[in-house]
């Protein structure tokens, strides 16, 4: 897993924890970090990961990173 994807995984985990704990200031910080990292992703980013991030499906993005799904997997929703 690339360094940026590892940092993204950590940011997504923090976001999930802060939303569960309903900590508004920390939620905003975690979300900003996710958005910063999303901008740094390269062209080799798996299409499914990009799909989840673009649609703000952060739990699915985290699940994707944790599961190590094939990088060739593509979205099936017509996008």
JOWO-V916680 format. One record per backbone hydrogen bond with DSSP energy under -1.0 kcal/mol. CO is the residue of the C=O (numbers start at 1). NH is the residue of the N-H. If there is no record, write none. Layout:
co=(CO,CO)
nh=(NH,NH)
This chain:
co=(2,3,4,5,6,7,8,9,10,11,12,13,14,15,16,17,18,23,24,25,26,27,28,29,30,31,32,33,34,35,42,46,47,48,49,50,51,52,53,56,57,58,59,60,61,62,63,64,64,70)
nh=(6,7,8,9,10,11,12,13,14,15,16,17,18,19,20,21,23,27,28,29,30,31,32,33,34,35,36,37,38,39,45,50,51,52,53,54,55,57,56,58,61,62,63,64,65,66,67,68,69,73)
